[in-house]
Amino acid sequence: VVHAARYAWRTQGQVPASIVIRIPFGGGVRAPELHSDSPEALFCHVPGLKVVCPTTPRDARDMLLAAIEDPDPVIFMEPKRIYRAGRQEIPEELPFDLGNSNGEASALLSTARIAREGSDLAILTYGSTVPLSIEAADHLAADRGIETKVVDLRSLFPLDVDTIVAAAGECGRVLVVHEAPRSGGLGAEVSSLVHERAMLDLEAPVMRVTGFDVPFPQFANEDDYIPSVDRILQGAQKVLEF
């Protein structure tokens, strides 16, 4: 992976490494613990790689084809818990022309998706915690009248800085949610980015709901490790009451 990430740089773009590596990851499917880790932050630390994590069936189709079109090596993270989580009607047309995308395919690999609109709180998340965050947002709206914007990052490297900063500025309160361990996780980078670019727009510090800094547990205890709707609601409560 490290060599593939350097090919274009070493050859001044003459020898691109157009490789797609698909990686099923994450817990929630009662698999052995070694199959349930979330290693996405490791790949985000390799300059030259693109790292994406689609959540919806349409994004999975479109982003996989975009990754194949892209001249750079792409790490395609696939949350196992979402494989059979739902269905979606997918139009036959693609958002770009295969073989002649004129940069549109690469653009798809560097943009976030607004999964739910709102203006009181922004939840920045990706992978298996996107549907959980949407469910938590629906609870906040029904129980407290709080409208939460849910941003599906989906492009983990590079991050869609403009969308992240815009969501933080619009809502003033930000919660970052992911399944990976807390320390050194992608949430720390996103939190730092928001504080650097939108601090004067914030009404509370950015807070995180994540996995724990321990090895992923045996499947009998994985529900205690993975962020739940209740834990997301507790995190939202802290941000809203700050």
C-alpha positions in Angstrom: 0.0 0.0 0.0 2.8 2.4 0.9 4.6 1.8 -2.4 1.4 2.2 -4.4 0.8 5.5 -2.7 4.2 6.8 -3.9 4.2 5.6 -7.5 2.7 8.7 -9.1 4.9 11.0 -6.9 8.1 9.1 -7.7 7.4 9.1 -11.5 6.1 12.7 -11.6 2.7 11.3 -12.6 3.9 9.1 -15.5 3.2 5.8 -13.7 -0.1 6.1 -11.8 -1.1 3.3 -9.5 -4.8 2.9 -10.2 -5.6 0.3 -7.6 -8.8 -0.2 -5.6 -8.5 -2.2 -2.3 -11.8 -3.2 -0.8 -11.7 -3.7 3.0 -14.7 -4.9 5.0 -14.4 -3.6 8.5 -16.2 -2.9 11.8 -18.3 -4.8 14.2 -22.0 -5.5 14.8 -22.1 -8.8 12.9 -21.0 -11.1 15.7 -17.7 -11.9 13.9 -14.5 -12.9 15.7 -12.9 -9.8 17.3 -9.9 -9.7 14.9 -12.4 -9.2 12.0 -14.2 -6.3 13.7 -11.4 -3.6 14.0 -11.7 -0.2 12.3 -8.3 0.6 10.7 -9.3 3.5 8.5 -7.1 6.0 10.4 -4.0 3.9 9.6 -4.6 4.4 5.8 -5.4 8.1 6.2 -1.8 8.5 7.4 -0.4 7.3 4.1 0.0 10.3 1.8 -1.0 9.4 -1.8 -3.9 7.2 -0.9 -7.6 8.1 -1.1 -9.8 6.6 1.6 -13.5 6.4 1.2 -16.4 4.8 3.2 -19.8 4.7 1.5 -22.9 4.2 3.5 -25.8 3.9 1.1 -26.2 1.3 -1.8 -26.1 4.1 -4.3 -22.9 5.6 -2.9 -21.4 2.1 -2.8 -22.1 1.6 -6.5 -21.1 5.1 -7.6 -18.0 5.5 -5.5 -16.7 2.0 -6.4 -16.9 2.9 -10.1 -15.3 6.3 -9.3 -12.5 4.6 -7.5 -11.9 2.3 -10.5 -11.8 5.4 -12.7 -9.4 7.3 -10.4 -5.7 7.3 -11.3 -4.7 7.2 -7.6 -4.9 4.1 -5.3 -8.1 4.1 -3.3 -8.8 2.3 0.0 -12.5 1.4 -0.2 -13.8 0.8 3.4 -17.0 -1.2 3.6 -18.8 -1.3 7.0 -19.9 -4.9 7.4 -22.9 -4.0 9.5 -24.5 -2.1 6.6 -24.1 -4.9 4.0 -27.7 -6.1 4.7 -29.0 -3.1 6.6 -31.5 -1.9 3.9 -32.4 -1.5 0.3 -32.4 1.5 -2.0 -33.7 2.1 -5.5 -30.6 3.0 -7.6 -31.1 4.8 -11.0 -29.2 3.3 -13.9 -27.5 6.5 -14.9 -24.2 7.4 -13.2 -23.1 10.8 -12.0 -20.2 10.7 -14.4 -19.3 9.1 -17.8 -17.3 5.9 -17.4 -14.0 6.3 -19.3 -14.5 10.1 -19.8 -15.4 11.5 -16.4 -13.5 14.8 -16.8 -12.6 14.8 -13.1 -16.2 14.1 -11.9 -15.3 10.7 -10.6 -12.4 12.0 -8.6 -14.7 14.8 -7.2 -17.1 12.2 -5.9 -14.3 10.7 -3.9 -13.6 13.9 -2.0 -17.1 15.1 -1.1 -19.3 14.5 1.9 -23.1 13.9 1.8 -25.8 15.7 3.8 -27.8 12.7 5.2 -30.2 14.8 7.2 -30.9 18.6 7.3 -30.9 20.6 10.5 -29.6 23.8 12.0 -29.4 23.3 15.8 -26.6 20.6 16.0 -24.3 19.0 13.4 -23.3 15.3 13.7 -20.3 14.5 11.6 -20.0 10.7 11.1 -19.3 8.0 8.6 -19.8 4.2 8.0 -22.1 2.2 10.3 -22.8 5.1 12.7 -24.5 7.2 10.0 -27.9 5.4 10.3 -27.5 5.4 14.1 -26.9 9.2 14.0 -29.9 9.7 11.8 -32.1 7.7 14.3 -30.7 9.8 17.2 -31.5 13.0 15.2 -35.0 11.9 14.6 -35.4 11.3 18.4 -34.1 14.8 19.1 -36.6 16.3 16.7 -39.6 14.3 18.0 -38.8 14.7 21.7 -37.2 18.1 22.0 -37.8 19.9 18.7 -34.1 20.0 18.0 -33.2 19.8 14.3 -29.9 18.0 13.7 -27.9 18.1 10.5 -26.2 14.7 9.9 -23.1 14.8 7.6 -22.0 11.5 6.1 -18.3 12.3 5.6 -17.9 9.2 3.2 -14.5 10.7 2.0 -12.1 10.1 4.9 -9.1 11.3 3.0 -9.2 13.8 1.7 -11.8 15.3 4.0 -14.5 17.6 2.5 -13.3 20.6 4.5 -15.8 23.0 3.0 -18.9 20.9 3.9 -17.5 20.2 7.5 -16.8 23.9 8.2 -20.1 25.0 6.7 -22.1 22.6 8.9 -20.2 23.7 12.0 -20.8 27.4 11.2 -24.4 26.9 10.5 -25.2 24.9 13.6 -22.7 26.2 16.1 -22.6 22.9 17.9 -20.8 19.8 16.6 -20.7 16.1 17.6 -18.4 13.7 15.9 -19.4 10.0 15.9 -17.4 6.9 14.7 -17.0 3.3 15.7 -13.1 3.3 15.8 -11.2 3.9 19.0 -11.2 7.4 20.3 -7.5 8.2 20.6 -5.8 9.0 17.3 -9.1 8.4 15.5 -10.5 10.3 12.5 -12.8 12.2 14.9 -9.8 13.9 16.5 -8.7 15.3 13.1 -12.3 16.4 12.3 -12.6 18.1 15.7 -9.2 19.9 15.3 -10.3 21.0 11.8 -13.5 22.5 13.1 -11.8 24.3 15.9 -9.2 25.7 13.6 -11.6 26.8 10.9 -14.9 27.6 12.7 -14.0 28.3 16.3 -15.7 31.7 16.4 -18.9 30.2 15.1 -19.1 27.6 17.8 -21.3 27.8 20.9 -19.7 24.7 22.5 -16.6 22.7 22.1 -16.7 19.8 19.6 -17.4 16.5 21.4 -17.0 12.9 20.3 -18.9 9.6 20.7 -16.6 6.8 19.6 -15.4 3.2 20.3 -13.1 2.7 23.3 -9.3 2.6 23.5 -9.3 -1.2 24.1 -9.1 -4.2 21.8 -12.4 -4.9 20.1 -14.3 -7.3 22.4 -15.6 -10.8 21.8 -19.0 -10.7 20.0 -20.9 -11.3 23.2 -19.8 -7.8 24.4 -19.6 -5.9 21.2 -22.8 -4.0 21.8 -21.1 -2.4 24.8 -18.3 -1.2 22.6 -20.0 0.1 19.5 -21.6 3.6 19.7 -25.4 3.2 20.2 -28.3 5.6 19.6 -28.4 6.1 23.4 -24.7 7.0 23.6 -25.2 9.4 20.6 -28.1 11.1 22.4 -26.0 11.4 25.6 -23.2 13.1 23.6 -25.7 15.4 21.9 -27.1 16.3 25.3 -23.6 17.4 26.5 -23.1 19.6 23.5 -26.5 21.1 23.6 -26.3 21.9 27.4 -22.8 23.3 27.4 
